[in-house]
Structures are given as structure tokens and as C-alpha cells.
Amino acid sequence: MPSLTSTSLGQFCREIAIQLSPLPTLLQEWGITPDEFDRLRETHGYKHEMTVLANEMAELGADAGYVYRMKALSEIFIEDIVEIMKDSETPRQAKVDLIKFCAEMARLKEKPVPAGQALNTPRGPSVVFHFGEGLPIKTVTVVPEASNVISLPTMRGFDMEPVSE
């Protein structure tokens, strides 16, 4: 049974949004009672995640359901991917392919340059993987696009208390 935390809240909300399972089934799978869910729906974290989802789904249009189902599946299988990556028997090319897959699922791939736009203009965040000898990832550097840097409220842990507005 997954645990609902500030990190997994997004996954839980995506599963609700795409109707991965009926709501009573999702609540049971996550170990959340209907009363807890009612309180959760009033929290800042839940409202924020659902707003982000609604905006992204509107932007994705007809592909939204498919994209979010793939996100849910990739989150479910991330533990398996990590196991494969750690296995010394896994060929290097398979590890490279898994890194590419994870970057694609996280939508970290470089965005294509629109026609007429200069190549040196910012197009989104840059993600740099620093590999050590034998291919283990030593560090990952994420450089946000300067024009898209936004300030989000600091969220400490998962807050089950309703937001006072």
C-alpha cells in the first residue's frame, strides 16, 4: 500500500484525475478513509496539485488522458527501473535507454526550436547528468529557464489540516 506524503500527493491526484480506478478503490489502495479524503480535499497541497493537473490537462488537450496514464504507470514502475539500473548484469545500453526513458517521462527532454526562433534563446530547463566511472550518476544539475523561474510557497511535509482562506 503506498503512503500518502507531500511527494506522493501528486501521484495520488493524477490517479484520481485520470480515474485509474474508481474513487473508493483508490482510497482503499492508498489507505485513506472517506473522512480523511474529505479533509484532504480542503488542504493547500491537494488544491495546488489539482489546479496544476487541471491546467496541464487543458494544455495537453485530447492527449491528456493518455499522458497522465503513462505518468501513473511510470511512477508505479520506477522501483523496477531502479532495480534494473542497480543490477550489475544490466548492459550499459539498457541503462542509457532507461535514463532516456525516465527523462522523457519526466518531460525533461529538450524542447524543439520553433521555426524562426534563434537557437541561443532559452527553451526550458536544462538537466545535466554527471556520470562517474562505470556509468553511475554522480550528480544531477537542473538549471531552470531564467524567464520561467517562479516562486512557489514552501511546503513542509504533508499537511492534513484544512487551508484557512
C-alpha positions in Angstrom: 0.0 0.0 0.0 1.5 3.3 -1.0 2.0 6.0 1.6 0.5 9.5 1.1 3.2 12.1 1.6 4.0 15.5 0.2 6.0 13.7 -2.5 3.3 11.1 -3.4 0.4 13.5 -3.3 0.9 14.4 -7.0 0.7 10.7 -7.9 -2.5 10.3 -5.9 -4.1 13.3 -7.5 -3.1 12.1 -11.0 -4.7 8.7 -10.3 -7.9 10.5 -9.3 -7.8 12.8 -12.3 -7.4 10.0 -14.8 -9.8 7.7 -12.9 -7.2 5.0 -12.8 -9.6 3.1 -10.5 -13.0 4.1 -9.0 -12.5 6.6 -6.1 -13.4 4.0 -3.4 -10.8 1.6 -4.8 -8.1 4.3 -4.9 -8.9 5.4 -1.3 -8.6 1.8 -0.2 -5.3 1.3 -2.1 -3.8 4.4 -0.5 -5.2 3.6 2.9 -7.3 6.7 3.1 -10.8 6.8 4.8 -13.6 8.8 3.2 -13.4 11.3 6.2 -9.6 11.7 5.7 -10.3 12.3 2.0 -12.8 15.0 2.8 -10.3 16.7 5.0 -7.5 16.2 2.4 -9.6 18.0 -0.3 -9.5 21.1 1.8 -5.7 21.3 2.2 -3.5 23.6 0.3 -1.4 20.8 -1.1 -4.4 19.0 -2.6 -5.8 22.1 -4.1 -2.5 23.1 -5.6 -1.9 19.6 -7.2 -5.4 19.5 -8.6 -5.0 23.1 -10.0 -1.7 22.1 -11.7 -3.3 19.0 -13.1 -6.3 20.9 -14.5 -4.0 23.4 -16.2 -1.7 20.8 -17.6 -4.6 18.6 -18.8 -6.2 21.6 -20.5 -2.9 22.4 -22.2 -2.5 18.8 -23.4 -5.9 18.6 -24.8 -7.1 15.3 -26.2 -3.8 13.6 -25.3 -4.2 14.4 -21.6 -5.7 11.1 -20.6 -3.0 9.1 -22.3 -0.2 11.2 -21.0 -1.4 11.0 -17.4 -2.0 7.3 -17.6 1.6 6.9 -18.8 2.8 9.1 -15.9 0.9 6.9 -13.5 2.4 3.8 -15.0 5.9 5.2 -15.0 5.6 6.1 -11.3 4.3 2.6 -10.5 7.3 1.0 -12.3 10.0 3.4 -11.1 11.1 0.9 -8.3 11.6 -1.8 -11.0 13.6 0.7 -13.1 15.9 1.4 -10.2 16.4 -2.3 -9.5 17.3 -2.8 -13.2 19.7 0.2 -13.1 21.4 -1.2 -9.9 21.8 -4.7 -11.3 25.5 -5.2 -12.4 24.2 -7.6 -15.1 22.2 -4.9 -16.9 24.0 -3.9 -20.1 25.2 -0.3 -20.3 23.0 0.4 -23.3 19.9 -0.7 -21.4 20.9 1.7 -18.6 21.3 4.5 -21.1 17.9 3.7 -22.6 16.3 3.7 -19.1 17.8 7.1 -18.4 16.4 8.4 -21.6 13.0 6.9 -20.8 12.9 8.4 -17.3 13.9 11.8 -18.7 11.2 11.6 -21.3 8.5 10.5 -18.8 9.6 13.4 -16.6 9.3 15.7 -19.6 12.9 16.8 -19.3 13.7 16.3 -22.9 14.9 19.5 -24.7 12.0 21.2 -26.4 12.2 21.6 -30.2 13.1 25.1 -31.5 10.1 26.7 -33.2 10.6 27.9 -36.7 12.2 31.3 -36.8 13.4 31.2 -33.2 17.2 31.6 -32.6 19.0 28.6 -31.2 20.5 30.6 -28.3 17.2 31.6 -26.7 16.0 29.8 -23.5 13.6 26.9 -24.3 13.1 25.4 -20.8 15.1 23.9 -18.0 18.4 22.2 -18.7 19.2 18.9 -16.9 22.8 17.8 -16.8 23.7 14.3 -15.6 27.3 14.0 -14.3 28.4 10.3 -14.7 31.2 8.7 -12.8 33.4 5.8 -14.0 31.3 2.8 -14.8 28.2 4.9 -15.5 26.8 5.6 -12.0 25.2 9.1 -11.8 27.3 11.2 -9.5 25.2 14.4 -9.6 22.3 15.9 -11.5 22.2 19.6 -12.1 18.9 21.3 -13.0 19.1 24.8 -14.4 15.7 26.5 -14.8 15.0 28.7 -17.7 15.6 32.2 -16.4 12.3 33.7 -17.8 10.2 30.8 -16.3 11.5 30.9 -12.7 8.5 31.1 -10.4 8.3 31.3 -6.7 6.2 28.6 -5.1 5.1 28.5 -1.5 7.4 26.4 0.7 5.6 23.2 1.7 6.8 21.3 4.7 5.6 17.7 4.7 2.1 16.6 4.1 -0.5 18.8 5.8 -3.8 17.2 6.6 -5.2 20.5 8.1 -7.6 22.5 6.1 -6.4 25.6 4.5 -7.8 28.7 6.1 -8.7 31.3 3.4 
